């Protein structure tokens, strides 16, 4: 199974060519970004901080109340939190141009894709990814 094949169950039984094409394009743009801007560390940190909102104590609550890799790092509440200092640059300057070119990709997928691609481009392992995340913002972040 390829990197983009895992979305097949999330989109009505099969990933459409358009969705797969959008993911491939976004990954290519992420790779170009990391190679041209040497921004791997901030992209990894952004993905980590987005996913880091997961709270197991809220796991029984309806989505997206448990947090996690849901793209909520881009919200004012999270991006302006002290631990996320400096990450606004990753979202606004680095990822927004990619999101504008590939609007079909959720912020949640783009942020995690950028982090995994950054690791790979920087010489780390290829991280197996699953795509199909939906953007979310917990009601009580």
Steps between C-alpha positions, in 0.01 A plus 500: 500500500635841405520810712180644353305175463389499862242774442290257297277399789446860602356618172217261422696188415767639273729796477413701196774590257444868586548444874810289446635758255448776758691303763787431261513868403496612865779260591710627210443858610595408859820339375587806290428724799731311734777481243480868405434657842681261737190506719484134607526572876210746514276272291571203728434718804173626350379145433604395850320789668185445292490132595601582858155635583373140531368432850426139590274621780269634228520192277139405577366837393370562148749606234687740505491547877797267564725725288786346307621549143192689389656817359390711795853641545404766245227647723567821693460322833771244424741687274527782756556269799843535659625148419422562132711816473646535153269248333286770338782534245468132404125528449480842334823521301582139420179297496236755393646529148480120463146495639404768247635286216341179627176602679364144486746395772387561857720710725526196726645287219722776366659573837574133568618442142738795525645368826552148365643631172737725694635202694554306177665789310728568796634146475273326747276202436201503267203516735195298391203734488125464482306784343139602527509711818223751542573842644353561840503742788398382848218706653704545819864503386 
